[in-house]
Amino acid sequence: MMNPFNSFLEAKPLYYKEIDHERVHIAYGMLQPHIRQPRTVHVVGTNGKGSTGRMMAHLAYKSGLTVGHFSSPHILKFNERIWLNGCDSSDRMLEEAHQKLFSILGREMSEKLSYFEYTTLLAFIVFENCDLMILEAGLGGEFDATNVCDKALSVITPIGIDHQAFLGETIGEIAGTKIRSIQQALLLAPQVYDEVVEVAREIAEEKGAKLYLSPCPTDKMSELEVISQEKSWGNYLIENACVALQALDILEITYDVNDLRSLELFGRFYPLTENIRIDVGHNPLAAKAIEKALKEKVVLIYNSLDDKDYESVLRTLKPKVKRVEIIPIDSQRATTLSEIEKALEKVGMDYGYFEKKIDKDEQYLVFGSFYVVEEFLNKMQKKINVPK
């Protein structure tokens, strides 16, 4: 008897000390004869994967295609990770896909697969009848579970220092791990580090893949700027939109840039209320983009996972922060509060603890990770209108 999807997933550990990279390939080999694979775009990078992928998915769907977008992690509910034709997946859809996947793989393989591996394969079932499938890599690229299938295009978003324990210590090593996931074509978003462009050229040549560099389609720039002002997007979201448009151009998918007006990027520099923005960014590259995007000083509601360079994040945000309010989060990877305090003292920032009070005369930024945003939304659910 198989467990229902939610309880089956809850029993899986989120993190493993050692990962068996072969396992998901074997499982995909078992699944592949039973499903159809749509044309696939793989989105890989350190920052901007979620928003770039969602912009592509939204525009392609609005143009009349059936589209699936797999992203991670989620903020409030797992269903956010598997988006189909404009909506998060329903519980029923996930349950049916789980029943099918479990019966194809059998109990032993289903239980062996990690949380991320199993849910990646689950997305393949949900999306099998789509025209287009957009897969966001979880960690890295080359060894990521999303890298098991063929893709028409790889989109490489900005690459920075993150997850060094898994991906390598230098930008060159991290870029190599991510970019080696490409097949026949890659679109390289504007990068902060020149080494990333060099690594991309080398790997593209080695694999005989076509390399596209990403200048914005100039005929769309003025429309994009108007839309971004209406939606209060920071510059980095305009850059991500440019990459999404160019990816669709490469795939020869027609779209109307004005359809971006109806796109909600929940958790991406998202204006939750008039004076609260939430952003799921968590590393120095994201902090740099946010610091540029902020027009005035904010109260920062913050915490961090222990593998992040939180001191560098805080130093980067400091010019735009009045004070910090630390919000405790429930994660086995959370940094101890005393370490956050130490970093704040070192950087020289005033701080206290978040007490569920929002002053209407202050501007707030909730930032630090998906966990931080989730904790804030859960704490404030009765006080502000949180999208369900």
Helices and strands as residue ranges (DSSP letters): H 5-10, H 23-31, G 32-34, E 39-44, H 49-62, E 67-70, G 78-81, E 82-84, E 87-88, H 91-112, H 115-126, E 132-136, G 145-148, E 153-156, H 164-167, H 171-179, E 185-188, H 194-207, E 210-213, H 218-230, H 235-250, G 257-262, E 270-273, E 276-279, H 284-293, E 298-302, H 310-317, G 318-320, E 321-326, H 337-347, E 351-353, E 364-367, H 370-380
